[in-house]
Amino acid sequence: MVYRLLAIDIDGTLLRSNHRIDRETKESIEYVKNKGVYVTLTTGRNFASAKKIAKAVKLDDSILITHNGGFIASSVEEPVYERRFSSDQVTKIVEILEKYDCHIRIIHERQAVGNRVQQKNYLAAKMTLGIGDPLFYPVSFVETLSDHVEENPISPPKIDAHFFDEEERAAAHREFAVSMPEVDVTKSTKCNFEVVPKGVSKARGLSILGDKLGIGLDEMVAIGDSESDKKMIARVGLGVAMGNATRELKKIADWVTRSNDQRGVSYTVKEVFRKQMRVQIKSK
């Protein structure tokens, strides 16, 4: 199989634990791009944040799969695909989450709004949900989020929540399963989860992008590390789990590469795409 598209998750995959990108990783992306492989980023991050990372690895013109597949675009003004919650759904989601001790973040492609929590927990939530968000686009914090969305309706592609207790997170997850079957809830880290409209996923995003580019899922390589990457890893031609990935993701992956702190992305490019290029040259 000749792979024509490379999809890379950002956090825990493209970025090291210190949130930096290795020079070798940048060079490997440039290498496959110059060989005609389409490279995209697939992430739960908002579009503005993903676009900044894309520019850092010279993917300025790539169509990015952001908000876990809810917003697909190369430009915020002209999305290829977008799937949003209605304002009524947002109100219902927020009302459910406000029953629990958690920090809620409504993730729109142009702005974000979250609830204020106790100072210690607030700092922990900012670290987990993106302390750099204000650098990318406006972020507001309000006392009572349900009141805010009632007065200021918003239709985002995704809503994030950071819990301060694993049992509360699990209870909230169960409540969504019963009360709102029209949404999907994906755990990103131990005490986080992300809420998106039913059917939205990175895998669906890759299918939409592939249809636009004329590239089948079996012609794609995808690299990821978390639960939100499971469907993507399972459906592409070559699903690669990072060495630091969850145990569940490693089980379904076709291959496990090195960790994000051991240049797992550049190692994958070397092992998969450089070998592919040599085979193509020999076959000519």
N, C-alpha and C positions, 0 to 999 in steps of 0.2 A: 504493500500500500504506500502510495506517495501522499504525504501529509502536506496540505496546502494552507492550513490555518493553525496558529498557535494562540491559545487563550490562557491568560495568566491571572490568577487571583492576586490581590494586592497585599493585604495584611496577613502576615505569617507565611507568605509565599515570595512575592517580589521583594518585599521589604524585609530587612533583617530585624532582629529583636530591638535594635536601637533606632528603628524606623528609617534607616539609610539604605541606599541601593549600592551594591558593589560595582566597581568599575567593570569587572568581568561580566556581570549580569547585563549591564548596558551594552557592552560589546557583543554579547551573544545575541541580544535582540536586534541590534544593528545588522549582524551577520545574516540571520534568517530573513530579515526584511529585505536585504539587498539580493537575496536569492529568490525573491518572488513569493515568499510566504507571508500571508496576511497575519499581522499580530494585533491582538486586541487585549484589553483588560476586562475582567469580569469581577465585579465587586459589589459589596453591600454599601459601599460609600456613596455619598451624594455625588451628583455629576460634577460639580465645581471642584471637589476634592480629587476625584478621579482624573479630571482633565489636567490638573496641576501635576499629578504623578506621571500622566502620559507624556506631557511635555518634557519632563525630566529624562525620559527614555526615548525621546524623539519619535513619539507616536502622535504627533500633533494632528494628523489628518485621519487617524483611525476612528472608526465607529466604536464607541465604548458601551459595554453592558454594565449599567450602574443601578443602584437601588435594588440589588439582587434580581435584576431583570425587568424592573418596572419602568425604567427609563433608558432607552437605547438611542444614542446620538453621537455625532461628532461635534455638534454645535447645540447649545442650549436653546437657540431660537428655532431650530429645525429638527426635532426628534424624528428618528426613523420609526420608533414605537414608544408608546407610553400607556401605562395602565394605572389608574388612580382609584383611591377610595373616594366615595361620595362624602360630602360634608356630614351627612347623617351617620355614615359608617364611622367617620372619625370621632364624632361625638360619643358613639356607643363604645368604641375601642377605648377611648380616654376614660370614660366612666367606669369601665371594667378595671382598667389599670390603676385608677385612683383608689381602689379598695385595698391595694397592696402597698407595701413600703418599697417604692421604686422610683427611679428617675425616668421620666418619659420624654422622648425626643421625637417630635413630628418632623420628618425629613422630606422637605420639598426640594425641588431642584434649584430653586432660587433663594431659599431661606430656610431657617429652622426655628422652631419654638419649643421650649421645654419648661417643665415645672421646677421650681426651686425646692430643694430638700435641705435637710440638716447639713450644716457646714462640712462635717467630716465626710458624710455620704456624698454630698454634692461634689467635693473634690475627687472622690473615687469615681463617680459617674462621669465627670468631665474627662478624666484620664482614659476611661474605658470607651466612651462614646465619641471621643474626638476633641481633645483640648484645642486642636488647631483649627477647628471649624470657622471661627471668626475671621481667620486669615483668608478663607475661601469665599465666604458669603455671610450675610447678616444672621446672627443667632440671638434670639430674645429669650429671656427667662421670666416667667410669670408666677404669681402666687398660686392661682387655681386655674389649671389648664382647661378644665371643662367649661368654666365661665368664659375664658378667652376664646375658645373655638366657637362657642355659642354666639358671641358678639362679632367674631372675625372668622367666618367660615373659610376653610382651607381644604383642598383636595390633593393630598400628597401621594406619591407612589409607595411610601413606606413609613412605618412608625417603629421606633426602637424603644426598648425598655431595659434598664439595668436594675437588677434586684440586689438587695443586700442580704438576702437569705435564700438558700437554694430551695427550701421547702415552699416559700412563698412563690418563687418562680414556677415551680412544678404545679402549684395550686392554680395560678393564673393560667398556665398552659391548659390545664384541664377545663377551666371555665370557658376558655375560648372554643375548645372542641365542642362543648355542649351548646353554648350561647350564640356563637358566630361561625357556623360551618362554612360560611362564604369567604373566610380568610384562611391563609396558611401561616403557621407560626414555626419559625426555624430557630433553633438554639445556635448562637454563634460562639459564645464562650460559656464558662460554667454558670454564671448568674445573669447572662444576657439572653434576650431573644428578640427576633425581628418579625414584624407582622406585615404581610403583603397580601394583596388580593389573591383569591384562590386561583391557582394555575400559574402564577408568576414564579419564575425560577431562572437561574443562570442557564440551565439546559434549554429552556424555552427561548431565552434570549439568543443563545447560539444558533438555534434552529431558525429564528427570524433573520439573524444576520447572515447565516448560510444561504437562505433563500434569496436574499438580496445580492449576494456575491456569486451565487452559483456554485457553492461549495457544500458538499454533503457532510453530515455529522461524522460519517466514517472517515472523512478526510481531515479530521481535526484532532489536534493534541490539546488537552486541557490539563492544567496543573493547579492544584488547590490543597487546602489543609484542614477545612472545617466542615461541619454538617451542611452548611449552605452550598457546598460544592459537590455533594453526593450525587445528585441527579446528573449534573454536568459530567462528572468523572465516569459515571456508569454508561452514559449514552454516546460519548464520542468514540472515535476510532482507537485512540490511545489515551486512557485516563491515568494521570500520574499523581500520586499522593506524595506530598513532601515528607521528609524524614521526621518532621515535627507534627505531622498530621494526627488526627484522632485515630484511635484503633479501628473504629467502624469504617472510616474512609480508606484506610490501608487495606482492609479486607476486600473492598469492592474494586480497588484500583487495579489496573493492568500491571503497573510497575510502581515501585517506591523509590524515589530519588533521595538525595541528601537533604538535610534540613535547610531552613532559610539562612541559618548562620554558617552553613557550609557550602554556600553557593549552589543550592539545589537547582535553581532555574538554569544557570549556565551549564551545569553538569548534564541536565536533561537535553539541552540543545546540542551539546557535544556528542552525547550518546545516541541521540535519535536523528537529528537533522544533519549533522556533519556526515554521519554514516550514510544517510539517505542521499546526500549530494554525491558522495563517492560512488554509490551504486548507480545513480543516474548517469554520471560521467562515463563509467565503464560500459553501460548498456548502449551508449551512442555509437 
